[in-house]
Amino acid sequence: MFTKKPWKKVLIFAIIAFLSLSLIGCGGTNNTDQQGGSGDKTVNIGYVNWAEAVAVSNLWKVILEDQGYTVKLTSLQVAPLFVGLSQGSLDIFMDAWLPITHQSYWEKYSDKLDDYGVWYTSEAKIGLVVPEYVDIDSIAELNSVKDKFNGKLTGIDPGAGIMKASEKAIEDYGLDYELVQSSEAAMLATLEKAYRNEEWIAVTGWSPHWKFAKYDLKYLEDPKGSYGEAEYIHTLANKEFTAKHPEVKAMLEKFKLNDDQIGTLEAYINEGMDPVDAAKKWISENQDLVDSWIS
């Protein structure tokens, strides 16, 4: 009996040591996850419900999920989106129009944001858009044909930069018009109905957008420059997110699309495809390009 006791003690100590190491290991893993280190692979993308924003946000949802990330998409108007981006409840916004449309938001929150650069390789543009059959060419002519437009300019959501620019245009040109607040979807439905009936309509418009492929449209000239010069579409991110995920920054900095590429993706969605399914179809057709971003 005496000779067996030391072995029992050795066995007990070995079991205690094993359990202690296991607990330490588990505690270390939980701490890393809670602090959101390399184990935290959640990406929160905020987007405004505009065609190009819906298209590219869903595109990157699919790309990042294929890379093992969990991606959450949140649709907001511009003002609360920038607040969320600056506070860190959102990580990425892929439709910042600079240096004009979203200038006020950038100036307010830029100390908390990183600019990953321009992804749309052509110049972006905003302004008042009318069908080609409308026989005026300038914003300055609008007051003379007010009755044909029913005294209305059809806009989108009130927080959008293009709406602020339209308010400026009304003031600059002394327009006796009402700027109707709605949404991109409502604006497009109104445009579709008017265009089908060859009625006069003026809407807030921007490029890139699939509507220029579907309808024969033109921008009204803006001699006073109320809508500013051509712009570029940037991807912005919260600085803390960048610090945690430099690998996502590296991918998004390589991201570039031309008119045909973004137009094709937007068209799939406009034709009725679910945005995620449209993204998957587009990726399958452009795999080499996508690989160049994530390599």
C-alpha positions in Angstrom: 0.0 0.0 0.0 2.8 2.4 0.9 4.5 2.1 -2.5 1.3 3.1 -4.4 0.7 6.4 -2.6 3.4 8.4 -4.4 2.0 7.4 -7.8 -1.4 8.5 -6.8 0.0 11.9 -5.8 1.8 12.2 -9.1 -1.4 11.4 -11.0 -3.4 14.0 -9.1 -0.9 16.7 -9.7 -0.7 15.9 -13.4 -4.5 16.1 -13.7 -4.5 19.5 -11.9 -1.8 20.9 -14.1 -3.6 19.8 -17.3 -6.9 21.4 -16.2 -5.1 24.6 -15.2 -3.4 24.9 -18.6 -6.7 24.2 -20.4 -8.5 26.9 -18.4 -5.7 29.4 -19.1 -5.9 28.6 -22.8 -9.7 29.0 -23.0 -9.5 32.3 -21.1 -6.9 33.6 -23.6 -9.0 32.7 -26.6 -12.2 34.4 -25.2 -10.3 37.5 -24.3 -8.9 37.8 -27.9 -12.4 37.4 -29.4 -14.0 39.9 -27.0 -11.4 42.5 -27.8 -12.1 42.0 -31.6 -8.5 41.2 -32.6 -7.5 39.1 -35.5 -10.4 36.7 -34.7 -13.1 39.3 -35.3 -14.0 39.1 -38.9 -17.3 41.0 -38.9 -17.6 43.9 -41.4 -20.5 46.4 -41.2 -21.1 48.2 -44.5 -23.4 51.2 -44.6 -25.0 52.2 -47.9 -27.5 54.7 -49.2 -30.3 53.3 -51.3 -28.8 54.5 -54.6 -28.2 52.2 -57.5 -24.4 52.2 -57.5 -24.2 52.0 -53.7 -26.5 48.9 -53.6 -24.5 47.3 -56.4 -21.0 47.7 -55.0 -22.0 47.1 -51.3 -23.6 43.7 -52.2 -20.6 43.0 -54.5 -18.2 43.3 -51.6 -20.6 41.5 -49.2 -20.2 38.4 -51.5 -16.4 38.9 -52.0 -15.7 39.3 -48.3 -17.9 36.5 -47.2 -16.1 34.2 -49.7 -12.9 35.3 -47.8 -14.4 34.1 -44.5 -15.9 37.4 -43.2 -19.3 38.0 -41.8 -20.8 41.0 -43.6 -23.8 43.1 -42.4 -25.4 45.6 -44.7 -27.3 48.6 -43.3 -29.3 51.0 -45.4 -29.5 54.6 -44.1 -29.8 58.1 -45.3 -26.6 60.0 -45.7 -26.5 62.1 -42.5 -27.1 59.2 -40.0 -24.8 57.0 -42.1 -21.8 59.4 -41.7 -22.6 59.6 -37.9 -22.5 55.8 -37.7 -19.3 55.6 -39.7 -17.6 58.1 -37.5 -18.7 56.4 -34.3 -17.8 52.9 -35.4 -21.2 51.3 -35.6 -20.5 51.2 -39.3 -17.1 50.2 -40.8 -17.3 51.1 -44.5 -19.2 53.4 -46.9 -18.5 52.9 -50.6 -20.4 55.8 -52.2 -18.8 59.0 -50.9 -19.0 61.7 -53.6 -16.0 64.1 -53.2 -14.9 66.8 -53.2 -18.4 68.5 -53.4 -21.5 66.4 -52.7 -20.4 65.0 -49.4 -17.9 67.7 -48.6 -19.7 69.0 -45.5 -19.8 65.4 -44.0 -16.2 64.8 -44.8 -15.1 68.1 -43.2 -17.0 67.2 -40.1 -15.9 63.6 -39.6 -12.7 63.2 -41.5 -10.6 63.0 -38.4 -12.3 59.7 -37.6 -12.3 58.3 -41.2 -9.9 56.9 -43.7 -10.2 57.4 -47.5 -9.4 54.2 -49.4 -9.5 56.1 -52.7 -11.6 56.3 -55.8 -13.2 53.2 -57.2 -15.2 54.6 -60.2 -12.7 55.3 -62.9 -14.8 57.9 -64.8 -15.8 61.3 -63.5 -19.0 61.3 -61.4 -21.5 64.0 -62.1 -24.7 65.4 -60.6 -27.3 67.8 -61.9 -30.8 68.2 -63.2 -31.7 65.6 -65.8 -34.5 65.8 -68.4 -35.6 63.6 -71.4 -34.0 64.5 -74.7 -37.4 65.4 -76.1 -37.6 68.4 -73.6 -36.6 71.3 -75.8 -34.6 73.4 -73.3 -31.0 72.9 -72.5 -30.2 75.0 -69.5 -31.4 75.4 -65.9 -31.6 79.1 -66.6 -34.6 78.4 -69.0 -36.7 76.5 -66.4 -38.8 79.5 -65.2 -39.9 80.2 -68.8 -41.5 76.7 -69.0 -42.6 76.3 -65.5 -46.1 75.1 -66.5 -44.8 72.2 -68.6 -43.0 70.9 -65.5 -45.9 71.6 -63.2 -43.5 73.8 -61.2 -41.8 70.7 -59.7 -38.3 69.2 -59.7 -38.4 65.6 -58.6 -35.7 64.7 -56.0 -34.6 61.9 -53.8 -34.1 61.5 -50.0 -33.7 64.9 -48.2 -30.3 64.2 -46.6 -28.6 63.6 -50.0 -25.9 66.0 -51.2 -27.6 66.3 -54.5 -30.7 67.7 -52.8 -28.6 70.4 -51.1 -27.1 71.3 -54.4 -30.6 71.4 -55.9 -31.7 73.8 -53.2 -28.7 76.0 -54.1 -29.6 75.8 -57.8 -33.2 77.0 -57.0 -31.7 80.0 -55.1 -28.9 80.7 -57.6 -31.3 80.8 -60.6 -34.3 82.2 -58.7 -36.4 79.2 -59.8 -40.1 79.3 -58.9 -40.2 75.5 -58.4 -40.9 73.1 -55.6 -38.1 70.5 -55.0 -40.0 67.3 -54.2 -38.4 65.0 -51.7 -38.8 61.3 -52.2 -36.3 58.4 -52.8 -34.4 57.1 -55.7 -37.0 54.4 -56.3 -39.8 56.9 -56.2 -37.9 59.3 -58.4 -37.3 56.6 -61.0 -40.9 55.5 -61.0 -42.0 59.1 -61.6 -39.5 59.4 -64.4 -40.6 56.1 -66.0 -44.3 57.2 -66.0 -43.5 60.7 -67.5 -41.1 59.3 -70.1 -43.6 56.7 -71.2 -46.2 59.4 -71.8 -43.6 61.9 -73.2 -44.4 64.4 -70.5 -41.9 67.0 -69.3 -40.1 66.1 -66.2 -36.9 67.2 -64.4 -35.2 65.0 -61.9 -32.1 65.0 -59.8 -29.7 62.8 -61.6 -26.2 61.5 -61.3 -23.6 59.4 -63.2 -22.9 56.5 -63.0 -26.5 55.3 -63.2 -28.3 52.7 -65.4 -31.1 55.1 -66.2 -28.9 56.8 -68.9 -28.8 53.4 -70.7 -32.5 52.8 -70.4 -33.8 56.3 -71.3 -32.6 59.0 -73.7 -31.7 61.7 -71.2 -29.6 64.8 -70.9 -28.2 67.0 -68.2 -29.4 70.6 -68.2 -26.5 73.0 -68.5 -25.5 74.7 -65.2 -23.8 78.0 -66.2 -23.8 79.2 -62.6 -22.1 76.0 -61.3 -24.6 75.3 -58.6 -23.9 71.5 -58.9 -20.2 72.0 -58.9 -17.6 70.3 -61.1 -17.3 66.6 -61.8 -16.6 64.5 -58.8 -15.2 61.1 -57.8 -16.7 58.2 -55.8 -14.6 57.2 -52.8 -14.6 54.3 -50.3 -14.4 55.6 -46.7 -13.8 53.6 -43.5 -13.7 54.1 -39.8 -10.1 54.5 -38.6 -10.4 51.9 -35.9 -11.7 49.4 -38.4 -8.7 50.1 -40.6 -6.3 49.5 -37.7 -7.9 46.1 -37.0 -8.3 45.0 -40.6 -5.5 46.4 -42.8 -6.0 43.4 -45.1 -9.5 44.7 -46.0 -8.2 48.1 -46.7 -5.6 46.6 -49.0 -8.3 44.8 -51.0 -10.6 47.8 -51.2 -7.8 50.1 -52.3 -7.3 47.9 -55.4 -11.0 48.0 -56.3 -11.8 49.8 -59.6 -14.7 49.7 -61.9 -15.4 51.5 -65.3 -18.7 52.5 -66.7 -19.4 49.2 -68.5 -18.5 47.1 -65.4 -20.7 49.0 -62.9 -23.4 49.5 -65.5 -23.7 45.7 -66.1 -23.9 45.0 -62.3 -26.6 47.7 -61.8 -28.5 46.4 -64.8 -28.7 42.9 -63.4 -30.3 44.3 -60.2 -32.6 46.7 -62.1 -33.8 43.8 -64.2 -35.1 42.1 -61.1 -32.2 40.0 -59.7 -31.6 39.9 -56.0 -28.5 42.1 -55.4 -26.5 39.2 -53.9 -27.4 36.9 -56.8 -26.5 39.7 -59.2 -23.2 40.1 -57.5 -22.5 36.4 -57.7 -23.3 36.3 -61.4 -21.1 39.4 -62.1 -18.2 37.9 -60.2 -18.4 34.6 -62.2 -18.1 36.7 -65.3 -15.2 38.9 -64.0 -13.3 36.4 -61.8 -9.9 37.5 -63.0 -10.7 41.1 -62.1 -12.0 40.2 -58.6 -8.9 38.0 -58.0 -6.7 41.0 -58.7 -8.4 42.9 -55.9 -8.1 40.1 -53.3 -4.7 38.7 -54.2 
